[in-house]
Each structure stands twice: as C-alpha cells, then as structure tokens.
Amino acid sequence: MMHYTGTIWRPPYEASSLLLEVTAGCTHHRCKFCTLYADLPFQFRMSPMEDIEADLKETQKMYRSFFGRKVTRTFLTGANPFVLKYDRLMEIAGLIHRYFPEMETIGCFSRVTDVTLKTDEELAALRGAGYDGLTIGIETADDEALRFMDKGYLAVDILEQCGRLDKAGIRYSFFYLTGISGEGRGEDGARATAAVCNQLHPALVGANMLTIYPDSRLYGEIRQGNWKEETETEKYREVRALVEGLEIPTEFAALGASNAFQMHGVLPEDKEKLLAFLDDVIKNVGEDELRRYRKSVRHL
C-alpha cells in the first residue's frame, strides 16, 4: 500500500503525474484562510526514505503491469516539499531515477520562502536532477493582505526568489487567491499581482477563489470585525483586473473547484476572449447564484 497521509492535494494539471508522498502537512501552517491540512494530527512530517523507496517499488510494478506505459513526471505531495534540504531532495531524485529511468521532471508545491533555503548553485543542480515545474501559491502581491494573512513573505520576496528560479531554469506556476485582499481592495490587489508577474516568467497564473470556513483563523477575524469579505461579483471583477493587467506570455487558468465558472487561455492571444467571458459573468450572473455556489464548496 502507498504511504499517503490525509487528503492528497495536487494542481489540476498534475492529474497524469506519479504522486509520491515525501512530506505531509505544511511547515508554515499559519495562513489565516487555510484549512487544507486541518485533518492531520501534526503540522509537518518528512516521509522516511524507506517509505519513499517502497512507494517507488510499488508504483513501478503498477505502471508496468497495469498501465503498460512509461511515466515521465513525478509530483511530490505535501504542502511544500521544496522546503526539504538540498541533499534530501537530491537523494529523492536519485531514487526516482533509479526506479523510473525514463523520468523527465519532478514537480511539487513550494512556498516562496522555501527557495531562500537553496543557493543559486543548488537550484541549478536541482534543475539538472529533474526538478522543474514548481507550483507556488503566492496568493497575491498585495503586501497589506500578505501581512494580515500571515503569509510570511512580501511582494519583494516573490520577485527576488522567483527571479532566482528563472535564472536556474526551474519553471514554476503561480496560484492567485481571489478575494484575499478583502472588501473594496480586490482589484488593487490584482493589479499589484499582475505588476509583479510581469517582471517574472510564470508558466501559468492560476486563480482560485477564497472560500472561508468556520475553522479558519480568518473566520475569527471576520467575527471580530477585523476583516470583510468581498462579494462574489467583486471577486470576478478582481479576476478581470488580473487578466487585464497581465502583459507577459503565460497561461491563465481558473480550473479549481473554488471557481463557479472555469476558464483557461493563453496570453496574450486569448486575453480579449477571457475578458469578454468575465464581463458576461459580471453582467449576467447574480450575486445570489454565485453565493449559493460558494456555500457549496467544501474546500479552498
């Protein structure tokens, strides 16, 4: 049996990847809106190397016996496996390549702060070992929102650390959290985020929509009158401001379950099509309908 712990989260675009658990939980675990890892009895745990190797042996048999195909990408599960030290990440890559010589790339979730733990030389070596296609939940480049939500970094850190990934040749995708700036501030937050993205090279900018749950710290802040949620219509105006502000060639996607209306396009070619779609939602879909969908969403 595979050594999976709790709910396994992955981006939609990692659906065909080999999912390998190397960590469980989150090293930060302080974001006020997040409840993704609340089902775990611990904050963060590294998988023993023997468990990782056993899972690789199991998946090797599975892919060759049942699927009859090669696997060329691995996605390491956990909130931020890229926090692991350089030596451990290299050891994991060595095991993956031993059992799957055809493996081309290794991806995972990463926090912005995880990149700071590696030197430029280590980042380049990790790229050489196959690490490519990180998914980074930057959430926003609105410093006020980042501070309030206790993200542990600011917009300048996104620029500096992702610029280092660019130099190392490690591709990455951003997740933006629509609604994180709060009532009346979403479009400003989106424009600030687009301005940061325009100085970097994300392969994809993905938008998810904030859903607030009673067991989150953010819910307590709302109850105390310290923060107000955007309306659902405001959130779509915010997404529109983000798309309009992006000037770099990249993919844009809103494919997660938190989005009542899913969309995908390539910028700049599809910008006008995406903006027209968002204008239609803003004009023709009522707040009550959008709010009913928000209440039905079980996870972020």
C-alpha positions in Angstrom: 0.0 0.0 0.0 1.2 3.5 -0.8 2.1 5.7 2.2 -0.4 8.5 1.6 -1.4 10.7 4.6 -4.6 12.6 4.9 -6.2 14.3 1.8 -3.8 14.4 -1.1 -3.8 17.8 -2.9 -2.5 18.4 -6.4 -3.0 21.1 -9.1 -5.4 20.1 -11.9 -2.5 20.0 -14.4 -0.7 17.2 -12.4 -3.5 14.7 -13.0 -1.3 12.3 -15.0 1.7 12.6 -12.8 3.0 9.9 -10.4 2.0 11.2 -7.0 4.8 10.4 -4.5 4.4 11.4 -0.8 7.7 12.8 0.6 6.2 15.2 3.2 2.8 15.7 4.9 1.4 18.9 6.2 2.9 22.4 6.0 5.9 23.9 7.6 4.3 27.4 7.9 0.7 26.4 8.9 -0.2 30.0 9.8 -2.1 31.4 6.9 -5.4 32.7 8.3 -7.6 31.4 5.5 -6.2 27.9 5.1 -7.8 24.7 6.4 -6.3 22.3 3.9 -4.3 20.3 6.4 -6.6 20.5 9.4 -7.2 16.8 9.2 -3.6 15.9 10.1 -2.6 15.2 13.8 0.7 17.1 13.2 1.9 20.2 11.5 4.6 18.8 9.2 6.3 15.5 8.7 9.0 14.2 6.4 8.5 10.7 5.0 11.2 8.2 5.9 13.3 7.4 2.9 12.4 3.7 3.2 8.7 4.6 2.8 9.6 6.7 -0.3 11.5 3.8 -1.8 8.8 1.3 -1.0 6.3 3.5 -2.8 8.5 3.8 -5.8 8.8 0.0 -6.0 5.0 -0.3 -5.7 4.3 2.2 -8.4 7.0 0.7 -10.7 5.1 -2.6 -10.6 1.7 -0.8 -11.0 2.8 1.2 -14.1 4.4 -1.6 -15.9 1.9 -4.3 -15.0 -1.4 -2.5 -15.2 -0.9 0.7 -17.2 1.7 -0.6 -19.7 3.2 2.8 -20.2 6.2 4.9 -19.1 5.8 7.7 -16.6 7.8 10.8 -17.3 6.7 13.2 -14.5 6.5 12.8 -10.7 4.7 15.2 -8.4 5.9 15.2 -4.8 2.9 15.6 -2.4 2.6 17.7 0.7 2.0 21.4 1.2 5.7 22.4 0.4 8.1 19.6 -0.2 10.6 22.1 -1.7 11.4 23.1 1.8 13.4 19.9 2.2 17.2 20.4 2.3 19.1 20.2 -0.9 20.8 16.9 -0.1 17.4 15.2 0.7 15.8 16.5 -2.5 18.8 15.1 -4.5 18.5 11.8 -2.7 14.8 11.6 -3.6 15.6 12.5 -7.2 18.2 9.7 -7.3 15.6 7.1 -6.1 13.0 8.3 -8.6 15.5 8.0 -11.5 16.6 4.6 -10.2 13.2 3.1 -10.4 12.0 5.2 -13.3 15.0 5.9 -15.6 12.6 7.5 -18.1 11.5 10.2 -15.6 12.0 13.6 -17.1 10.8 16.1 -14.5 9.9 16.3 -10.8 7.4 18.9 -9.5 5.9 19.9 -6.2 4.3 22.7 -4.2 6.6 25.3 -2.8 6.4 28.3 -0.6 8.3 31.4 -1.7 10.4 31.1 1.4 11.5 27.5 0.5 13.5 28.9 -2.4 15.6 31.0 0.0 17.0 27.9 1.7 18.9 26.9 -1.5 22.0 28.6 -3.0 22.0 29.5 -6.7 24.3 26.6 -7.3 22.0 24.2 -5.5 19.0 25.5 -7.5 20.9 24.8 -10.8 21.9 21.3 -9.6 18.3 20.6 -8.6 17.2 21.6 -12.1 19.8 19.2 -13.5 18.4 16.4 -11.4 14.9 17.0 -12.9 13.2 19.5 -10.5 11.1 21.6 -12.8 7.5 22.9 -12.8 7.0 24.0 -9.2 3.6 25.3 -8.1 3.8 28.3 -5.8 0.8 29.7 -4.0 1.9 33.4 -4.0 -1.8 34.3 -3.3 -1.2 38.0 -4.0 1.4 40.7 -4.3 -0.7 43.0 -2.0 1.6 43.5 0.9 -1.1 44.6 3.2 -3.0 41.4 2.6 0.1 39.2 2.8 0.9 40.7 6.3 -2.7 40.4 7.5 -3.0 36.8 6.4 0.4 35.9 7.9 1.9 34.5 4.7 5.5 35.1 5.9 6.8 37.0 2.9 6.1 40.1 0.9 5.9 41.0 -2.8 9.6 41.8 -2.9 10.4 38.3 -1.8 8.2 36.9 -4.7 10.2 39.0 -7.1 13.6 38.0 -5.7 13.1 34.3 -5.1 11.2 33.6 -8.3 13.8 35.6 -10.2 16.3 33.1 -8.8 14.2 30.2 -10.2 14.2 31.9 -13.6 18.0 32.1 -13.5 18.3 28.5 -12.5 15.9 27.4 -15.4 13.3 26.0 -13.0 9.9 26.7 -14.4 7.0 27.5 -12.0 3.3 28.3 -11.9 1.6 30.8 -9.6 -1.7 30.3 -7.7 -3.5 33.6 -7.0 -6.2 33.6 -4.3 -9.1 35.8 -5.5 -10.6 37.7 -2.5 -7.6 37.7 -0.3 -7.4 41.5 -0.2 -10.9 41.9 1.3 -13.9 44.1 0.6 -13.2 47.0 -1.7 -9.5 46.1 -2.3 -9.5 43.2 -4.6 -8.9 45.0 -7.9 -6.0 46.9 -6.4 -4.5 43.6 -5.2 -5.0 42.0 -8.6 -3.2 44.9 -10.3 -0.3 44.7 -7.8 -0.1 41.0 -8.5 -0.1 41.5 -12.3 2.7 44.1 -11.9 4.9 41.5 -10.1 4.1 38.7 -12.5 5.0 41.0 -15.4 8.6 41.1 -14.1 8.9 37.3 -13.9 8.3 34.2 -16.1 5.5 32.1 -14.6 4.4 29.3 -17.0 0.9 29.7 -15.7 -1.1 32.0 -13.5 -3.9 30.2 -11.9 -6.8 31.8 -10.0 -8.6 30.2 -7.1 -11.4 31.9 -5.2 -11.3 32.4 -1.4 -13.8 30.3 0.5 -14.0 31.0 4.2 -14.6 28.1 6.7 -15.6 28.4 10.4 -12.5 26.5 11.5 -10.1 29.1 9.9 -8.4 31.9 11.7 -9.9 34.3 9.1 -13.4 33.4 10.2 -12.5 34.6 13.7 -11.1 37.8 12.3 -14.4 38.4 10.5 -16.4 37.7 13.7 -14.3 40.3 15.5 -14.9 42.9 12.8 -11.3 43.0 11.7 -11.8 42.0 8.0 -14.7 41.9 5.5 -15.2 39.5 2.6 -15.7 40.6 -1.0 -18.9 39.9 -2.7 -18.8 37.2 -5.3 -19.3 39.7 -8.1 -16.3 41.7 -6.7 -14.2 38.6 -7.0 -15.0 38.3 -10.7 -14.1 42.0 -11.2 -10.8 41.2 -9.4 -10.1 38.3 -11.7 -10.8 40.6 -14.6 -8.3 43.1 -13.3 -5.7 40.4 -13.0 -6.2 39.2 -16.6 -6.3 42.7 -17.9 -3.0 43.6 -16.1 -1.0 40.6 -17.2 1.3 41.6 -20.1 3.6 38.6 -20.3 3.2 35.4 -22.4 1.7 32.9 -20.0 -1.2 30.6 -19.5 -4.1 31.8 -17.4 -6.4 29.3 -15.7 -9.3 29.1 -13.2 -9.9 25.4 -13.1 -10.2 24.5 -9.5 -13.5 23.7 -7.7 -13.5 27.0 -6.0 -14.3 28.7 -9.3 -18.0 28.7 -10.1 -17.0 29.3 -13.8 -13.9 27.7 -15.1 -11.8 29.2 -17.7 -8.4 28.7 -19.5 -6.5 30.6 -22.1 -3.1 31.5 -23.4 -2.0 35.1 -23.0 -1.8 37.4 -24.8 -3.7 35.6 -27.6 -6.8 34.8 -25.6 -6.9 37.9 -23.4 -9.9 39.5 -25.1 -11.8 36.3 -25.1 -11.2 35.8 -21.3 -12.2 39.4 -20.6 -15.4 39.0 -22.6 -16.2 35.9 -20.7 -15.7 37.6 -17.4 -17.7 40.6 -18.4 -20.6 38.3 -19.3 -20.4 36.7 -15.8 -20.3 40.0 -14.1 -23.2 41.4 -16.0 -25.5 38.4 -16.2 -24.9 36.2 -13.2 -26.4 37.4 -10.0 -24.8 37.6 -6.6 -27.3 35.2 -5.1 -26.4 32.5 -7.6 -22.7 33.0 -7.1 -23.1 32.9 -3.3 -25.0 29.7 -3.4 -22.1 28.1 -5.3 -19.6 29.5 -2.7 -21.6 27.9 0.1 -21.4 24.5 -1.7 -17.6 24.5 -1.9 -16.2 22.0 0.6 -12.5 23.1 0.3 -10.5 26.1 -0.8 
